[in-house]
């Protein structure tokens, strides 16, 4: 089966509908990359929040009973409780 050069030619000789489709695809790729970046940022924030909550639970577990009130207050201030 012979392969034509036209299938891989992305030069300036694109027809109008091909050029508009290519531009639409480029915009779509840019939007998807933006969404992916936002998802990565959200994932990083969630992981940090999970680590903070895990550390807070460890602090509550390790602290002496008579000091828990102070630790709970500090955790509330950090919005972890």
N, C-alpha and C positions, 0 to 999 in steps of 0.2 A: 504494500500500500504506500503510495507516494505521499509525502508530506509537503504541503505548500508553505511557502515563506509567509504568505499573507496571514496565516493563523497566528504567527508570532510577531508580526509587524505592528508595533505600538507607536509608530511614527506619526507624523503630522497628517498622514493621508487617511485618517479615520473618517468614516461617514458621520454625519451630524448625530444620528441616533446612537451610533457606537460611542461617540465622544461624550454625549450626555449620559449614557449608561456608565461609562468609565468614571465620570465625575461623581455620579450618584454612588457608585461603589467606593470611591475614595472618601466621600463624606461619611458613608456608613462605617467604613473602617476607622476613621478618625473618632466617630461617636462611640464605637465599641471600645476603642483603646481608652477613651476617657472614662467610660463606665468601668472598665477593668481596673484602671488606676484608682477609681473611687472605691471599688470593692476591696482592693489590696489595702487601702488606707483604713477602711472599716474593719477589715480582718485584724490589722495591726492594733487598732484601738481596742477591739474585743479581747484580743490576747493579753494586752496590757491590763485591762480591767480584770480578767480572769486571774492573772498573776497577783494583782493587788488584793483581790478577794481571798485568794488562797493564803497569801501572807497574813491577812487579817485573821483568818481562822486559826492559823498557826499561833499567832500572838495570843489570841483568846485562850487557846488550849494550853499554852506554856506559862501564862501568867498566874500568879498566886490568887486565890479567890478574893482576898481583900483588896487586890489591885485591879480587879476586872472592871470596876466602875470607871476608873480613869482610862483604861484601855478602850472600853466601849465609847466613852465620850470622844476620845481621839479618833476612833474609827468613824463615828457619826460626823465629826467635823470634816473628815476626808470623804464623806458620803459613801462609806463602805458598809454601813448598816442602815 
